[in-house]
């Protein structure tokens, strides 16, 4: 059977076209989780002085179907107890005006989208690249992914960063104030993307 329309009788194709454009994104978003309020903190312990800071504005996306994960944050978003430490961190060490962001892109292994259909905590491995201060370094990390009964996903990971690996120069006069290894904690409360 062939249907013939006259020019002014064509069906309205706009809704169909819109559906065809939106459907792939809707299907892809079903296994994606995101946040804009992730927490990244670091701690440097030395006999002279402890330094710690926290950033509550890390943005992250996790695709459970592929395992891809990415997060980024503004270096100037780290809050310190002492404003002078914050100033030195941004101007002298991280050079946040030149390299404003820290970015991690990687892949989570040890969990599938089927695992996230029910509550539970899973040990995972995360492999990827952390880029900061203009330098990218490969990291293999251990972490956890926890799905609660309400469908909220919490990802956590602790790891160590050496400033020298990212070409962050510590002047000799303050070298005793900053540890050679910085403890980093990442906590992401992710929600399913709609």
WOZINOR-V834599 format. One record per helix or strand of 2 or more residues. SS is the DSSP state (@ for helix, = for strand). FROM is the first residue (numbers start at 1). TO is the last residue. If there is no record, write none. Layout:
BEGIN
{{SS & FROM & TO} {SS & FROM & TO}}
END
This chain:
BEGIN
{{@ & 7 & 9} {@ & 14 & 29} {= & 32 & 44} {= & 51 & 63} {= & 68 & 74} {@ & 75 & 77} {= & 79 & 80} {@ & 83 & 93} {= & 101 & 109} {@ & 115 & 117} {= & 120 & 132} {= & 135 & 147} {= & 153 & 161} {@ & 163 & 166} {@ & 172 & 177} {= & 182 & 192}}
END
